[in-house]
Amino acid sequence: QLQLVESGGGLVRVGESRRLSCAASGRTSSGHAATSHAMAWFRQAPGKEREFVASINWSGGRTTYADSVKGRFTISRDNAKNTLYLQMNSLKVEDTAVYYCAVDRGATAIYEYDYWGQGTQVTVSS
Protein backbone atom coordinates (compact mmCIF):
# COMPACT_ATOMS: atom_id res chain seq x y z
CA GLN A 1 0.00 0.00 0.00
CA LEU A 2 1.39 3.38 -1.01
CA GLN A 3 1.85 5.74 1.92
CA LEU A 4 2.62 9.46 1.89
CA VAL A 5 3.96 11.39 4.86
CA GLU A 6 4.23 15.17 4.77
CA SER A 7 6.58 17.18 6.94
CA GLY A 8 8.00 20.67 7.22
CA GLY A 9 4.95 22.59 8.31
CA GLY A 10 4.96 25.07 11.14
CA LEU A 11 4.52 28.70 12.11
CA VAL A 12 6.17 31.30 9.90
CA ARG A 13 5.89 35.05 9.45
CA VAL A 14 4.67 36.91 6.42
CA GLY A 15 7.39 37.10 3.78
CA GLU A 16 9.34 34.14 5.08
CA SER A 17 10.00 30.83 3.34
CA ARG A 18 9.28 27.21 4.15
CA ARG A 19 9.93 23.92 2.41
CA LEU A 20 7.51 21.04 2.70
CA SER A 21 8.46 17.44 2.04
CA CYS A 22 6.37 14.41 1.20
CA ALA A 23 8.01 11.01 1.62
CA ALA A 24 6.48 8.15 -0.35
CA SER A 25 6.79 4.48 0.48
CA GLY A 26 5.19 1.27 -0.74
CA ARG A 27 3.40 0.74 -4.04
CA THR A 28 0.05 1.44 -5.63
CA SER A 29 -2.58 -1.27 -6.04
CA SER A 30 -1.19 -1.86 -9.55
CA GLY A 31 2.31 -2.37 -8.20
CA HIS A 32 3.90 0.95 -9.13
CA ALA A 33 6.00 3.20 -6.98
CA ALA A 34 5.14 6.88 -6.63
CA THR A 35 8.16 7.66 -8.80
CA SER A 36 6.16 6.40 -11.80
CA HIS A 37 3.35 8.86 -11.19
CA ALA A 38 2.75 12.55 -11.33
CA MET A 39 2.30 14.07 -7.89
CA ALA A 40 0.69 17.18 -6.51
CA TRP A 41 0.26 19.45 -3.55
CA PHE A 42 -3.11 20.62 -2.32
CA ARG A 43 -4.12 22.76 0.63
CA GLN A 44 -7.19 23.33 2.74
CA ALA A 45 -7.74 26.45 4.79
CA PRO A 46 -10.21 26.52 7.69
CA GLY A 47 -13.77 26.62 6.45
CA LYS A 48 -12.73 26.23 2.81
CA GLU A 49 -12.60 23.40 0.33
CA ARG A 50 -9.37 21.67 -0.54
CA GLU A 51 -7.67 23.45 -3.42
CA PHE A 52 -4.98 22.53 -5.93
CA VAL A 53 -1.59 24.14 -5.39
CA ALA A 54 0.87 22.55 -7.81
CA SER A 55 1.61 19.37 -9.74
CA ILE A 56 4.67 17.75 -11.26
CA ASN A 57 5.00 14.91 -13.76
CA TRP A 58 6.87 11.71 -13.00
CA SER A 59 10.26 12.97 -14.17
CA GLY A 60 10.00 16.46 -12.76
CA GLY A 61 10.17 18.01 -16.19
CA ARG A 62 6.69 19.48 -16.25
CA THR A 63 5.01 21.50 -13.54
CA THR A 64 1.78 23.43 -13.14
CA TYR A 65 0.71 25.90 -10.48
CA ALA A 66 -2.38 27.58 -9.17
CA ASP A 67 -2.42 31.27 -10.01
CA SER A 68 -2.41 32.13 -6.32
CA VAL A 69 1.06 30.62 -5.81
CA LYS A 70 2.66 31.06 -9.21
CA GLY A 71 6.03 32.78 -8.92
CA ARG A 72 6.23 32.14 -5.16
CA PHE A 73 6.02 28.34 -4.81
CA THR A 74 8.14 25.70 -6.52
CA ILE A 75 7.27 22.03 -6.71
CA SER A 76 10.06 19.53 -7.24
CA ARG A 77 10.84 15.90 -6.67
CA ASP A 78 13.80 13.64 -5.99
CA ASN A 79 12.86 10.19 -7.27
CA ALA A 80 16.03 8.68 -5.85
CA LYS A 81 14.74 9.66 -2.41
CA ASN A 82 11.06 9.03 -3.19
CA THR A 83 10.37 12.53 -1.98
CA LEU A 84 8.23 15.40 -3.25
CA TYR A 85 8.94 18.98 -2.21
CA LEU A 86 7.16 22.31 -2.12
CA GLN A 87 9.35 25.35 -1.67
CA MET A 88 7.20 28.24 -0.49
CA ASN A 89 8.61 31.76 -0.64
CA SER A 90 7.13 35.17 0.15
CA LEU A 91 4.47 33.54 2.28
CA LYS A 92 1.22 35.39 2.90
CA VAL A 93 -1.38 35.07 5.62
CA GLU A 94 -3.74 33.57 3.05
CA ASP A 95 -1.31 30.68 2.53
CA THR A 96 -2.27 29.40 5.98
CA ALA A 97 -3.69 25.91 5.48
CA VAL A 98 -3.12 22.22 5.91
CA TYR A 99 -0.99 21.08 2.98
CA TYR A 100 -1.45 17.65 1.46
CA CYS A 101 0.52 15.71 -1.10
CA ALA A 102 -1.16 13.31 -3.48
CA VAL A 103 -0.25 10.77 -6.13
CA ASP A 104 -1.83 11.20 -9.55
CA ARG A 105 -3.19 8.21 -11.46
CA GLY A 106 -1.05 9.15 -14.45
CA ALA A 107 2.65 9.58 -15.14
CA THR A 108 1.73 13.03 -16.39
CA ALA A 109 -0.90 14.99 -14.54
CA ILE A 110 -4.46 13.92 -15.23
CA TYR A 111 -5.65 15.44 -11.96
CA GLU A 112 -7.14 12.29 -10.51
CA TYR A 113 -5.75 11.15 -7.19
CA ASP A 114 -6.04 7.88 -5.32
CA TYR A 115 -3.47 8.37 -2.57
CA TRP A 116 -3.21 11.22 -0.09
CA GLY A 117 -1.03 12.09 2.86
CA GLN A 118 -2.34 13.14 6.25
CA GLY A 119 -1.30 16.76 5.81
CA THR A 120 1.01 19.23 7.49
CA GLN A 121 -0.14 22.54 8.96
CA VAL A 122 1.39 25.78 7.73
CA THR A 123 0.43 28.92 9.63
CA VAL A 124 1.56 32.31 8.40
CA SER A 125 1.34 35.09 10.93
CA SER A 126 1.51 38.82 10.40
Secondary structure, DSSP 8 states (H G I E B T S, - for coil): --EEEEE--EEEETT--EEEEEEEES--TTS--GGGS-EEEEEE-TTS--EEEEEE-TTS--EEE-TTTTTTEEEEEETTTTEEEEEE-S--GGG-EEEEEEEESSSS--S-EEEE---EEEEEE-
